[in-house]
Amino acid sequence: MLPYPLLSASLVIMWLALNGFTPGHFILGCIVSVFASWGMAALRPVKPRLPKWYLLPKLVGIVLYDILRSNLAVASILLTGGRRKHKSGFITVPIELENPTALAVLAVVITSTPGTAWLEYNSLSKTVLIHVLDLVDEAEWQALIKTRYEALLMEIFK
Amino acid sequence: MNVIEHAGDLPAWAALAVSFFLVVGAGLTLTGTIGFARLPTFYERIHAPTLGTSWGTGGIVMASMIFFTVLATRPVVHEILIGIFVTVTTPVTLMLLARAALHRDRAEGNPEVPAEAPLEREAEGQPAAGD
């Protein structure tokens, strides 16, 4: 009946947090979470395994800091507009990660960081096409993504 | 319950923090939308709104969290959930738009767009996580 107990529990808690802690909402939340987890089971996702989940806060911290920094960088590019010329371009980054969940997390990280956008992943050549707003040095960006995010994700999703 | 009536009960430090985060969040979002209108190409333009979806949302959410926590009217989970869902759903639309644009540019033979990786056509349509 409950293929994903953790998911169902989180859904009930979220439902209660959003709607108020009343018995009525508890029952309603339980019904919603049961149907939602059936829907999730129908998608047959690969169960993500996180042996080193305790490294996740470190990743979140790094990402939040980087997002803040690139927010300022992109805002300054946008505000100075025509005065300071920036050059944007595409880069291809080889990615060794294969775990779909890890790739999804990396996509969220790259996309939420202003100035970089994850365009497409090629599962055969294992490369990602990324568009960078302020592209100065391609090798520098590749190294940044590989050392700062990929290495940590590799460790988390080993 | 009128929230505005309670705003007077807010201590000065909290009011300052709330205003600071509101102005920062709203300012970043505004900057993003200006960039969205001003940048010349599609691929550059997709970067601008991410200001609003990252710390733009973050700042406003933070202000809201401080406001309601200090007034102790309700727990702050709502804002955290908003932050998580905005962050997690942004890449979906962005990739959809970007890949549509890439496909169109490649079909038109636009030289500024990198060519499709040669192996992709031979793949047996295996979907990847990034898709």
Boltz contact constraints between the chains, C-beta under 6 A:
constraints:
  - contact:
      token1: [A, 17]
      token2: [B, 77]
      max_distance: 6.0
  - contact:
      token1: [A, 67]
      token2: [B, 54]
      max_distance: 6.0
  - contact:
      token1: [A, 68]
      token2: [B, 55]
      max_distance: 6.0
  - contact:
      token1: [A, 71]
      token2: [B, 51]
      max_distance: 6.0
  - contact:
      token1: [A, 71]
      token2: [B, 55]
      max_distance: 6.0
  - contact:
      token1: [A, 74]
      token2: [B, 51]
      max_distance: 6.0
  - contact:
      token1: [A, 75]
      token2: [B, 31]
      max_distance: 6.0
  - contact:
      token1: [A, 78]
      token2: [B, 31]
      max_distance: 6.0
  - contact:
      token1: [A, 78]
      token2: [B, 35]
      max_distance: 6.0
  - contact:
      token1: [A, 88]
      token2: [B, 44]
      max_distance: 6.0
  - contact:
      token1: [A, 90]
      token2: [B, 114]
      max_distance: 6.0
  - contact:
      token1: [A, 100]
      token2: [B, 129]
      max_distance: 6.0
  - contact:
      token1: [A, 103]
      token2: [B, 129]
      max_distance: 6.0
  - contact:
      token1: [A, 103]
      token2: [B, 130]
      max_distance: 6.0
  - contact:
      token1: [A, 104]
      token2: [B, 129]
      max_distance: 6.0
  - contact:
      token1: [A, 107]
      token2: [B, 91]
      max_distance: 6.0
  - contact:
      token1: [A, 107]
      token2: [B, 130]
      max_distance: 6.0
  - contact:
      token1: [A, 108]
      token2: [B, 91]
      max_distance: 6.0
  - contact:
      token1: [A, 111]
      token2: [B, 91]
      max_distance: 6.0
  - contact:
      token1: [A, 111]
      token2: [B, 94]
      max_distance: 6.0
  - contact:
      token1: [A, 112]
      token2: [B, 54]
      max_distance: 6.0
  - contact:
      token1: [A, 112]
      token2: [B, 87]
      max_distance: 6.0
  - contact:
      token1: [A, 114]
      token2: [B, 47]
      max_distance: 6.0
  - contact:
      token1: [A, 114]
      token2: [B, 50]
      max_distance: 6.0
  - contact:
      token1: [A, 114]
      token2: [B, 51]
      max_distance: 6.0
  - contact:
      token1: [A, 115]
      token2: [B, 47]
      max_distance: 6.0
  - contact:
      token1: [A, 117]
      token2: [B, 46]
      max_distance: 6.0
  - contact:
      token1: [A, 119]
      token2: [B, 98]
      max_distance: 6.0
  - contact:
      token1: [A, 120]
      token2: [B, 99]
      max_distance: 6.0
  - contact:
      token1: [A, 121]
      token2: [B, 128]
      max_distance: 6.0
  - contact:
      token1: [A, 121]
      token2: [B, 130]
      max_distance: 6.0
  - contact:
      token1: [A, 122]
      token2: [B, 117]
      max_distance: 6.0
  - contact:
      token1: [A, 122]
      token2: [B, 120]
      max_distance: 6.0
  - contact:
      token1: [A, 123]
      token2: [B, 128]
      max_distance: 6.0
  - contact:
      token1: [A, 124]
      token2: [B, 119]
      max_distance: 6.0
  - contact:
      token1: [A, 124]
      token2: [B, 123]
      max_distance: 6.0
  - contact:
      token1: [A, 125]
      token2: [B, 117]
      max_distance: 6.0
  - contact:
      token1: [A, 125]
      token2: [B, 119]
      max_distance: 6.0
  - contact:
      token1: [A, 131]
      token2: [B, 43]
      max_distance: 6.0
  - contact:
      token1: [A, 133]
      token2: [B, 47]
      max_distance: 6.0
